Amino acid sequence: REQSQESFVERKEKITRLCDELSRGQKETISEEAPKTFIKLVIELRQLSAEQLKEVYQELKSSKEQTTKEQDSETRKLLVDAFSMTGTEDALKAVKELIDDKKTTEGETPKLLAGLSLSINPTTPEGTGIMLEIAKSKQIAENKELRKTAWLAFGTMVHRMKRKHHKKAETIQLKREYARQLLS
């Protein structure tokens, strides 16, 4: 994932263009090209590090170059959808930092957590540990619905990891932590 700053700038421009293309194309009806464009967007996001993903997310969410408020809203929704489908540990790290920095809204956070818990591949002890940190975080604990979503996302990841890593000590420890949190 080592990239030069120049290739990151090019990738960021491509991501912005894909988001704009998708949001413009959804005004009247969804075009035949929209699914392909969305997949290209997800593929581009998968190539980025956690810091780069965070930067792209914040820039696209705060971009004032949108032509209309409606188009800006569509771009934000598409970005959240694509981000949640990225399925990388770096995306999970970026979401954790965005949540910690209060850069996601209460509407976006559950979509990001639920989507990433299902799309992350492979499900590793490290990634599951990041989701555990998110579920235990102060920002999540403050909201009952977010707390429920975060713990369900963590449980989903534990289950997926358990299927793959049956009896590894890390998996057993994560299952114990999950059970302890649910019973408290």
Secondary structure, 3 states (H helix, E strand, C coil): CCCCHHHHHHHHHHHHHHHHHHHHHCCCCCCCCHHHHHHHHHHHHHCCCHHHHHHHHHHHHHCCCCCCHHHHHHHHHHHHHHHHHCCCHHHHHHHHHHHHCCCCCCCHHHHHHHHHHHHCCCCCHHHHHHHHHHHHCHHHHCCHHHHHHHHHHHHHHHHHHHHHCCCCHHHHHHHHHHHHHHHC
